[in-house]
């Protein structure tokens, strides 16, 4: 006997509640470890959505393994309407309803990445002033955070963030000099930077090569630490002492 659970949330913009008179339903074969076989049905009505997922046996681990698939499905349905309406609809997952009817609220975020940073809300004013005043810096930060808020954007984000930071460090230099100065000023190895930029080459040029969860985790940590290092560099306005900022390397 199968069990059904649901991811649910809303579609923005809120002032233009989206309703789609089509609820696609399809079978999904496992594509990742710990992902169970399932049947997915997606619906959007009056600015709210639900993704009903039927599995042989519900587990919390299995449900969260299907989170990305569920989010992909509802966002693609919203994107179809967005293409027709020329409106960039975005889906925000709010909670999961388990087969027993209990609700668990969800929020996008990454506590592990948060633990890698060294800034607190006491630093907010200083960092915000820099991001608002410097368009390129602000866009680099947006690219970093987009890897948490946009499905499958992370591989593109790694390269964009890395190259943006290098250009911020050496805005007028030719590429070879730019990368040399970035490695020196931020105390980061060539291999570290190259790993972040190489992985983004294919997706940035339209070749959507699947990347494992383990690789995504490693590279997201590296990109986060690189941005953390650059923010320190901007605040100090000077070289980073070796004793406080050991070399970022792999």
The 8 nearest C-alpha neighbors of each residue, nearest first, counted from 0:
[[1, 55, 2, 56, 54, 53, 3, 57],
 [0, 2, 55, 54, 56, 53, 3, 57],
 [1, 3, 54, 53, 56, 55, 98, 57],
 [4, 2, 53, 52, 98, 54, 51, 5],
 [5, 3, 97, 98, 52, 96, 51, 53],
 [6, 4, 51, 96, 50, 95, 52, 7],
 [5, 7, 95, 50, 49, 94, 96, 51],
 [8, 6, 49, 48, 94, 92, 93, 5],
 [9, 7, 92, 93, 48, 91, 47, 94],
 [8, 10, 47, 91, 46, 48, 90, 11],
 [9, 11, 90, 46, 89, 47, 91, 88],
 [12, 10, 13, 89, 88, 90, 9, 46],
 [11, 13, 14, 15, 10, 88, 16, 89],
 [14, 12, 11, 15, 16, 46, 10, 9],
 [13, 15, 12, 16, 11, 46, 17, 10],
 [14, 16, 13, 12, 17, 11, 46, 45],
 [17, 15, 46, 45, 13, 14, 18, 12],
 [18, 16, 46, 45, 44, 15, 19, 43],
 [17, 19, 44, 45, 43, 46, 20, 16],
 [20, 18, 21, 43, 44, 17, 42, 22],
 [21, 19, 18, 22, 43, 44, 42, 23],
 [20, 22, 19, 23, 42, 43, 41, 18],
 [23, 21, 42, 41, 24, 40, 20, 43],
 [24, 22, 41, 40, 21, 25, 42, 39],
 [25, 23, 40, 39, 22, 41, 38, 26],
 [24, 26, 39, 38, 27, 40, 23, 37],
 [27, 25, 38, 37, 39, 28, 24, 36],
 [28, 26, 37, 38, 36, 25, 29, 39],
 [27, 29, 36, 30, 26, 37, 35, 34],
 [30, 28, 34, 36, 35, 31, 27, 32],
 [29, 31, 28, 34, 32, 27, 35, 33],
 [32, 30, 34, 29, 33, 64, 211, 212],
 [31, 33, 34, 30, 29, 64, 35, 212],
 [34, 32, 61, 35, 31, 64, 60, 29],
 [35, 33, 64, 29, 32, 31, 61, 65],
 [36, 34, 29, 37, 61, 33, 54, 28],
 [37, 35, 28, 29, 27, 54, 34, 38],
 [36, 38, 54, 53, 27, 26, 35, 39],
 [37, 39, 26, 53, 25, 52, 27, 40],
 [40, 38, 52, 25, 24, 51, 26, 37],
 [39, 41, 24, 51, 23, 50, 22, 52],
 [42, 40, 50, 22, 23, 49, 73, 51],
 [41, 43, 22, 48, 49, 50, 44, 40],
 [44, 42, 48, 18, 47, 19, 46, 49],
 [43, 45, 18, 47, 46, 17, 48, 19],
 [46, 44, 16, 18, 17, 47, 43, 48],
 [45, 47, 16, 17, 10, 44, 9, 18],
 [48, 46, 9, 44, 45, 43, 10, 8],
 [49, 47, 43, 8, 7, 42, 9, 44],
 [48, 50, 7, 42, 6, 41, 51, 5],
 [49, 51, 41, 6, 5, 40, 69, 7],
 [52, 50, 5, 40, 39, 4, 49, 41],
 [53, 51, 39, 3, 4, 38, 5, 50],
 [52, 54, 3, 38, 37, 2, 1, 39],
 [55, 53, 37, 56, 2, 1, 3, 57],
 [54, 56, 1, 2, 0, 57, 53, 37],
 [57, 55, 54, 2, 1, 58, 0, 53],
 [56, 58, 2, 54, 59, 61, 55, 62],
 [59, 57, 61, 60, 62, 56, 63, 97],
 [58, 60, 62, 61, 63, 57, 64, 97],
 [61, 59, 63, 58, 62, 64, 33, 34],
 [60, 62, 64, 58, 59, 63, 34, 33],
 [63, 61, 59, 65, 64, 60, 58, 66],
 [62, 64, 66, 65, 60, 61, 59, 67],
 [63, 65, 61, 34, 62, 66, 60, 33],
 [64, 66, 63, 68, 62, 67, 69, 34],
 [67, 65, 63, 69, 68, 64, 70, 62],
 [68, 66, 70, 69, 65, 71, 64, 150],
 [67, 69, 71, 65, 66, 70, 72, 64],
 [70, 68, 66, 72, 67, 71, 65, 50],
 [71, 69, 67, 73, 72, 68, 74, 66],
 [72, 70, 68, 74, 69, 73, 67, 75],
 [71, 73, 69, 75, 70, 74, 68, 76],
 [72, 74, 76, 70, 75, 71, 41, 77],
 [75, 73, 77, 71, 76, 72, 78, 90],
 [76, 74, 78, 72, 77, 73, 71, 79],
 [75, 77, 73, 79, 74, 78, 72, 80],
 [76, 78, 74, 80, 75, 79, 88, 81],
 [79, 77, 81, 75, 80, 76, 74, 82],
 [80, 78, 82, 76, 81, 77, 75, 83],
 [79, 81, 83, 77, 78, 82, 84, 76],
 [82, 80, 86, 78, 84, 85, 79, 87],
 [81, 83, 85, 79, 80, 84, 78, 86],
 [82, 84, 80, 81, 85, 79, 86, 78],
 [83, 85, 81, 86, 82, 80, 87, 79],
 [86, 84, 82, 81, 83, 87, 80, 88],
 [85, 87, 81, 84, 88, 82, 80, 83],
 [88, 86, 81, 89, 85, 78, 82, 12],
 [87, 89, 11, 86, 81, 77, 10, 12],
 [90, 88, 11, 10, 87, 91, 74, 77],
 [89, 91, 10, 9, 74, 11, 92, 88],
 [92, 90, 9, 8, 93, 10, 89, 11],
 [91, 93, 8, 7, 94, 90, 9, 6],
 [94, 92, 8, 105, 7, 104, 91, 106],
 [95, 93, 104, 105, 103, 7, 6, 92],
 [94, 96, 6, 103, 5, 102, 7, 97],
 [95, 97, 102, 5, 4, 101, 100, 6],
 [96, 98, 4, 100, 99, 101, 95, 102],
 [97, 99, 4, 100, 3, 2, 96, 101],
 [100, 98, 97, 101, 96, 4, 102, 3],
 [101, 99, 97, 98, 96, 102, 4, 95],
 [100, 102, 97, 99, 96, 103, 98, 95],
 [103, 101, 96, 95, 97, 104, 100, 94],
 [104, 102, 95, 94, 105, 96, 101, 97],
 [103, 105, 94, 93, 102, 95, 106, 96],
 [104, 106, 94, 93, 103, 107, 92, 95],
 [107, 105, 108, 93, 104, 92, 94, 91],
 [108, 106, 105, 147, 148, 109, 92, 91],
 [107, 109, 106, 110, 147, 148, 112, 113],
 [108, 110, 111, 112, 113, 107, 147, 114],
 [109, 111, 113, 112, 114, 108, 115, 107],
 [110, 112, 114, 113, 109, 115, 220, 108],
 [113, 111, 115, 114, 109, 110, 220, 116],
 [114, 112, 110, 111, 115, 116, 109, 117],
 [113, 115, 111, 112, 116, 110, 117, 109],
 [116, 114, 112, 113, 111, 117, 224, 223],
 [117, 115, 114, 113, 118, 227, 112, 224],
 [116, 118, 115, 119, 227, 114, 113, 231],
 [119, 117, 116, 122, 120, 121, 227, 123],
 [120, 118, 121, 122, 117, 123, 116, 113],
 [119, 121, 123, 122, 118, 124, 126, 125],
 [120, 122, 119, 123, 124, 118, 125, 126],
 [123, 121, 120, 125, 119, 124, 118, 126],
 [122, 124, 120, 126, 125, 121, 127, 119],
 [125, 123, 127, 126, 122, 128, 121, 120],
 [124, 126, 128, 123, 122, 127, 129, 234],
 [125, 127, 129, 123, 128, 124, 130, 122],
 [126, 128, 130, 124, 129, 125, 123, 131],
 [129, 127, 131, 125, 126, 130, 132, 124],
 [130, 128, 132, 126, 127, 131, 133, 125],
 [131, 129, 137, 127, 133, 132, 128, 136],
 [130, 132, 128, 129, 133, 127, 137, 134],
 [131, 133, 129, 130, 128, 134, 137, 127],
 [134, 132, 130, 136, 135, 131, 129, 137],
 [135, 133, 137, 136, 138, 132, 131, 130],
 [136, 134, 138, 137, 133, 139, 163, 167],
 [137, 135, 139, 133, 138, 134, 130, 140],
 [136, 138, 130, 134, 140, 135, 139, 133],
 [137, 139, 141, 135, 140, 136, 134, 142],
 [140, 138, 142, 136, 160, 141, 137, 163],
 [139, 141, 143, 137, 142, 138, 136, 144],
 [142, 140, 138, 144, 143, 139, 145, 137],
 [143, 141, 145, 139, 140, 144, 156, 138],
 [142, 144, 140, 141, 145, 146, 156, 160],
 [143, 145, 141, 146, 147, 142, 140, 148],
 [146, 144, 148, 142, 147, 143, 149, 141],
 [145, 147, 153, 152, 144, 148, 149, 143],
 [148, 146, 145, 144, 149, 108, 107, 153],
 [147, 149, 145, 146, 150, 144, 107, 152],
 [150, 148, 152, 145, 146, 147, 151, 153],
 [149, 151, 152, 148, 71, 146, 67, 70],
 [152, 150, 153, 149, 154, 146, 155, 71],
 [151, 153, 146, 155, 150, 149, 154, 156],
 [152, 154, 146, 156, 155, 151, 157, 145],
 [155, 153, 199, 156, 157, 152, 198, 202],
 [156, 154, 199, 153, 152, 157, 203, 158],
 [155, 157, 153, 159, 154, 158, 142, 160],
 [158, 156, 195, 160, 154, 155, 159, 222],
 [157, 159, 196, 161, 199, 160, 195, 156],
 [158, 160, 156, 162, 161, 157, 163, 155],
 [161, 159, 163, 139, 157, 158, 162, 156],
 [162, 160, 158, 164, 163, 159, 157, 165],
 [161, 163, 165, 159, 164, 160, 158, 166],
 [164, 162, 166, 160, 165, 161, 159, 139],
 [163, 165, 167, 161, 166, 162, 160, 168],
 [166, 164, 162, 168, 167, 163, 181, 169],
 [165, 167, 170, 169, 163, 164, 168, 162],
 [168, 166, 164, 170, 165, 169, 163, 136],
 [167, 169, 165, 166, 181, 170, 164, 180],
 [168, 170, 166, 177, 167, 172, 171, 165],
 [171, 169, 166, 167, 172, 168, 177, 165],
 [172, 170, 169, 173, 166, 177, 167, 168],
 [173, 171, 177, 169, 176, 170, 174, 175],
 [172, 174, 176, 175, 177, 171, 169, 178],
 [175, 173, 177, 176, 178, 172, 179, 166],
 [176, 174, 177, 178, 173, 179, 172, 180],
 [175, 177, 179, 173, 174, 178, 172, 180],
 [178, 176, 174, 169, 172, 180, 175, 179],
 [177, 179, 181, 180, 175, 176, 174, 182],
 [180, 178, 176, 182, 181, 177, 175, 183],
 [179, 181, 183, 177, 178, 182, 184, 176],
 [182, 180, 178, 184, 183, 179, 165, 185],
 [183, 181, 187, 179, 186, 180, 185, 184],
 [182, 184, 180, 186, 181, 185, 179, 187],
 [183, 185, 181, 186, 182, 180, 238, 239],
 [186, 184, 182, 187, 183, 181, 229, 228],
 [187, 185, 246, 183, 182, 184, 247, 188],
 [186, 188, 247, 182, 246, 185, 248, 189],
 [189, 187, 248, 191, 190, 182, 247, 192],
 [188, 190, 192, 191, 193, 182, 187, 248],
 [191, 189, 193, 188, 192, 194, 249, 248],
 [192, 190, 188, 194, 189, 248, 193, 249],
 [193, 191, 189, 195, 194, 190, 196, 188],
 [192, 194, 190, 196, 195, 191, 197, 189],
 [193, 195, 197, 191, 192, 196, 190, 198],
 [196, 194, 192, 157, 193, 158, 197, 198],
 [195, 197, 158, 193, 199, 198, 194, 192],
 [198, 196, 194, 199, 200, 195, 193, 158],
 [199, 197, 196, 200, 195, 154, 194, 201],
 [198, 200, 155, 154, 158, 197, 196, 202],
 [201, 199, 203, 197, 198, 202, 204, 196],
 [200, 202, 206, 204, 203, 199, 205, 207],
 [203, 201, 206, 207, 205, 204, 199, 200],
 [204, 202, 200, 201, 205, 155, 199, 206],
 [205, 203, 202, 201, 206, 200, 207, 199],
 [204, 206, 202, 203, 207, 201, 200, 208],
 [207, 205, 201, 202, 204, 208, 203, 200],
 [208, 206, 202, 205, 209, 201, 203, 204],
 [207, 209, 206, 210, 202, 201, 205, 154],
 [210, 208, 207, 211, 151, 202, 206, 154],
 [211, 209, 208, 214, 212, 215, 154, 213],
 [210, 212, 214, 213, 215, 209, 31, 216],
 [211, 213, 215, 214, 216, 210, 31, 217],
 [214, 212, 216, 211, 215, 217, 210, 218],
 [215, 213, 217, 211, 216, 212, 218, 210],
 [216, 214, 212, 218, 213, 217, 219, 211],
 [217, 215, 213, 219, 214, 218, 212, 220],
 [216, 218, 214, 220, 215, 219, 213, 221],
 [219, 217, 221, 215, 220, 216, 222, 214],
 [220, 218, 222, 216, 221, 217, 215, 223],
 [219, 221, 223, 218, 217, 222, 224, 216],
 [220, 222, 218, 224, 219, 223, 225, 217],
 [223, 221, 225, 219, 224, 220, 157, 218],
 [224, 222, 220, 226, 225, 221, 219, 227],
 [223, 225, 227, 221, 226, 222, 228, 220],
 [224, 226, 228, 222, 227, 223, 221, 229],
 [227, 225, 229, 223, 228, 224, 230, 222],
 [226, 228, 224, 230, 225, 229, 116, 223],
 [227, 229, 225, 231, 226, 230, 224, 232],
 [228, 230, 232, 226, 231, 227, 233, 225],
 [231, 229, 233, 227, 232, 228, 226, 234],
 [230, 232, 234, 228, 229, 233, 235, 227],
 [233, 231, 229, 235, 230, 234, 236, 228],
 [234, 232, 230, 236, 231, 235, 229, 237],
 [233, 235, 231, 236, 232, 230, 125, 126],
 [236, 234, 237, 232, 233, 231, 238, 239],
 [237, 235, 233, 234, 232, 238, 231, 239],
 [238, 236, 235, 239, 232, 233, 234, 184],
 [237, 239, 184, 240, 232, 236, 235, 185],
 [238, 240, 244, 241, 237, 232, 185, 184],
 [241, 239, 242, 243, 244, 238, 245, 237],
 [240, 242, 244, 245, 243, 239, 246, 186],
 [241, 243, 240, 244, 245, 239, 246, 186],
 [244, 242, 241, 240, 245, 239, 246, 231],
 [243, 245, 241, 242, 240, 239, 246, 186],
 [246, 244, 241, 243, 242, 247, 186, 240],
 [245, 247, 186, 187, 248, 244, 188, 241],
 [248, 246, 187, 188, 186, 245, 191, 249],
 [247, 249, 188, 191, 246, 187, 190, 189],
 [248, 191, 190, 247, 188, 194, 221, 189]]
